[in-house]
Amino acid sequence: MKVSSQYIHVYVFAAVFMMTAILVGLKPHYAREFVRLFVQDTMIVVDATHEFIEDVQSINFERSSKEAWDQFTKTVLFPRTLLETVREELEDARRDIERRRDR
């Protein structure tokens, strides 16, 4: 019998499925613990994803692009004030992050 490499994904799926069935049959407590830990880890990722999506949705991209353009023009015209402006912006961002986390 010749095994076609075209369907390798089917063979891999079948092998993983059979190994999982054997593991659950031989050690159900181990399988239950594995699934419990997997679900906990998944929930952590889901929560972090929701927080990330909320943060991204709260960004005003029009305002951010205008600020970036203003920073660029100020840097070209007055290079000395760049570091002062960056420091102020970082302080504002730090305060915003702290305020969001305190909610």
C-alpha positions in Angstrom: 0.0 0.0 0.0 1.4 3.3 -1.1 0.8 6.2 1.4 0.2 9.5 -0.4 1.9 12.6 1.0 -1.0 14.6 -0.3 -3.1 13.4 2.6 -0.4 13.5 5.3 -2.6 15.9 7.4 -5.3 13.3 7.6 -2.8 10.7 8.8 -1.4 13.0 11.4 -4.9 13.9 12.7 -5.8 10.3 12.9 -2.6 9.4 14.8 -3.1 12.3 17.3 -6.8 11.4 17.7 -5.9 7.7 18.4 -3.1 8.6 20.9 -5.5 11.0 22.7 -8.2 8.3 22.9 -5.6 5.8 24.3 -4.3 8.3 26.8 -7.9 9.2 28.0 -8.7 5.5 28.3 -5.5 4.5 30.2 -5.2 7.6 32.4 -8.4 9.5 32.7 -7.3 11.5 35.8 -4.2 12.7 33.9 -6.3 13.7 30.9 -8.8 15.5 33.1 -6.0 17.5 34.8 -4.5 18.3 31.4 -7.8 19.6 30.1 -8.4 21.6 33.2 -4.9 23.3 33.0 -5.4 23.9 29.2 -8.8 25.6 29.9 -7.3 27.8 32.6 -4.4 28.8 30.3 -6.9 29.5 27.5 -9.0 31.7 29.7 -6.0 33.7 30.7 -5.2 34.3 27.0 -8.8 35.2 26.3 -8.9 37.8 29.1 -5.6 39.3 27.9 -6.9 39.4 24.4 -10.1 41.2 25.5 -8.0 43.8 27.4 -5.8 44.3 24.3 -8.8 44.8 22.1 -10.3 47.3 24.5 -6.9 49.2 24.5 -6.7 49.2 20.8 -10.2 50.4 20.4 -9.6 53.2 22.8 -6.8 54.6 20.6 -7.7 57.6 18.5 -5.6 57.0 15.4 -6.5 60.3 13.8 -5.2 62.2 16.9 -2.2 59.9 17.1 -1.2 60.5 13.5 -1.6 64.3 14.0 0.6 64.2 17.1 3.2 62.2 15.2 3.2 64.8 12.4 3.4 67.6 14.9 6.4 65.9 16.6 8.1 65.4 13.3 7.7 69.1 12.3 8.8 70.2 15.8 11.8 68.0 15.6 12.9 69.4 12.2 12.4 72.9 13.3 13.6 72.7 16.9 15.7 69.6 17.5 16.5 70.6 21.1 12.9 70.3 22.3 12.5 66.8 21.0 13.7 65.1 24.2 11.6 67.4 26.4 8.5 66.6 24.4 9.1 62.9 24.4 9.6 63.0 28.2 6.3 64.8 28.6 4.5 62.4 26.3 5.9 59.4 28.1 4.8 60.8 31.5 1.3 61.4 30.1 1.2 57.8 28.7 2.4 56.4 32.1 -0.4 58.3 33.9 -3.0 57.1 31.4 -1.8 53.5 31.9 -1.9 53.8 35.7 -5.4 55.4 35.5 -6.7 52.5 33.3 -5.3 49.9 35.6 -6.8 51.5 38.7 -10.3 51.2 37.3 
